[in-house]
């Protein structure tokens, strides 16, 4: 390596002119698919995008609303009939996740057109969605099991 190039690299001029790698973000469809992880998945994917977009107040709002939603589920689930299908609840939060990502984050075309952002892989969505599913089961079923063990709630 000649001295000019070496001096340029060590002085930081080379690094300063180098472009940063694009920030990875989930598309609205990936966010909706990530809700395979239940309410924890809904929270994780929306929060990850708000973090990537540099919007901490919206990230915190998702966290707070998500916690309230999970608490509401814990309170309401014992009161619902056992034969009530869960599909309407699932569809509701999938649609909610997609709409929030579409409206307050970036849509697919914006991500494609941007030089600053690129998509996360679909394998990552699947993997984190499944991890979030475990988190959702623990977050919802754990407190319900405690109610059963304490004799406060007896499922029919």
C-alpha positions in Angstrom: 0.0 0.0 0.0 1.5 3.4 -0.9 1.8 6.1 1.7 -0.9 8.4 0.2 -3.5 5.7 0.5 -2.3 4.7 3.9 -2.4 8.3 5.1 -5.8 8.8 3.6 -7.2 5.7 5.4 -5.7 6.6 8.8 -6.7 10.2 8.6 -10.4 9.2 8.4 -11.0 10.8 5.1 -11.6 7.5 3.4 -14.1 6.4 6.1 -15.9 9.7 6.1 -16.7 9.5 2.4 -17.8 5.8 2.7 -21.5 5.3 2.6 -23.2 3.7 5.7 -25.1 0.4 5.2 -28.8 0.7 4.8 -31.0 0.3 7.9 -33.1 -2.9 7.9 -36.8 -2.5 8.4 -39.9 -4.7 8.2 -42.5 -4.1 5.4 -46.1 -3.8 6.5 -46.8 -7.3 5.2 -43.8 -8.6 7.2 -45.2 -6.9 10.3 -48.6 -8.5 9.7 -47.0 -11.9 9.1 -44.9 -11.4 12.3 -48.1 -11.3 14.3 -47.9 -15.1 14.1 -46.2 -14.4 17.4 -49.4 -13.1 18.9 -49.6 -9.8 20.8 -45.9 -9.9 21.7 -45.1 -10.3 17.9 -47.4 -7.3 17.2 -45.5 -5.3 19.7 -42.0 -6.5 18.7 -42.3 -5.8 14.9 -43.9 -2.4 15.3 -41.4 -1.4 18.0 -38.4 -2.6 15.9 -39.5 -0.5 12.9 -40.1 2.6 15.1 -36.6 2.1 16.5 -35.1 1.8 13.0 -36.9 4.9 11.9 -35.7 6.9 15.0 -39.1 7.4 16.5 -38.6 6.5 20.2 -41.9 8.1 21.4 -43.9 5.9 19.0 -41.9 2.9 20.0 -42.7 3.6 23.7 -46.4 4.1 22.8 -46.6 0.7 21.2 -44.9 -0.8 24.3 -47.4 0.8 26.6 -50.5 0.0 24.5 -49.2 -3.5 24.0 -48.8 -4.1 27.7 -52.4 -2.7 28.3 -53.7 -5.0 25.5 -52.1 -8.1 27.1 -53.4 -7.2 30.5 -56.9 -6.7 29.0 -56.6 -10.2 27.4 -55.6 -11.7 30.7 -58.6 -10.1 32.4 -61.1 -10.8 29.6 -60.1 -14.4 28.7 -61.5 -16.1 31.8 -64.8 -14.3 31.2 -65.3 -15.5 27.6 -67.2 -18.7 26.7 -64.8 -21.6 26.0 -66.3 -22.3 22.5 -65.7 -18.7 21.3 -63.5 -18.8 18.2 -60.2 -17.0 18.5 -59.9 -16.3 14.8 -61.7 -12.8 15.0 -59.1 -11.7 17.6 -56.2 -12.9 15.5 -57.5 -11.2 12.4 -58.1 -8.0 14.3 -54.5 -7.7 15.5 -53.1 -8.7 12.1 -55.1 -6.0 10.4 -54.1 -3.5 13.2 -50.4 -4.4 12.8 -50.5 -3.9 9.0 -52.4 -0.7 9.2 -50.1 0.9 11.8 -47.0 -0.1 9.8 -48.6 1.2 6.6 -49.7 4.5 8.0 -47.0 5.4 10.5 -44.0 3.6 9.1 -42.8 2.9 5.5 -44.7 1.0 2.9 -43.1 -1.6 0.6 -42.6 0.9 -2.3 -41.0 3.5 0.0 -38.5 0.9 1.3 -37.7 -0.3 -2.2 -37.1 3.3 -3.4 -35.0 4.3 -0.4 -31.2 4.1 -0.4 -31.3 4.4 3.4 -33.5 1.3 4.2 -33.9 -2.3 3.1 -36.0 -5.2 4.1 -35.3 -7.7 6.8 -35.4 -11.3 5.5 -38.6 -13.3 5.6 -36.7 -16.0 7.5 -36.0 -13.5 10.2 -39.7 -12.6 10.3 -40.6 -16.3 10.7 -37.9 -16.9 13.4 -38.8 -13.9 15.5 -42.5 -14.5 14.9 -42.1 -18.0 16.4 -40.0 -16.7 19.3 -42.7 -14.0 20.0 -45.3 -16.7 19.9 -43.6 -18.4 22.9 -43.4 -15.0 24.6 -47.2 -14.4 24.0 -48.0 -17.8 25.4 -45.9 -17.1 28.5 -47.3 -13.6 28.9 -50.9 -14.6 28.7 -51.1 -18.2 29.9 -48.6 -17.7 32.8 -50.9 -15.3 34.8 -53.9 -17.4 33.9 -52.2 -20.5 35.3 -51.3 -18.6 38.5 -55.0 -17.7 38.9 -55.9 -21.4 38.4 -53.2 -22.6 40.9 -54.3 -20.0 43.5 -57.9 -21.2 43.1 -59.2 -17.8 42.0 -60.3 -19.0 38.6 -61.5 -22.5 37.7 -61.9 -23.0 33.9 -65.1 -24.8 32.9 
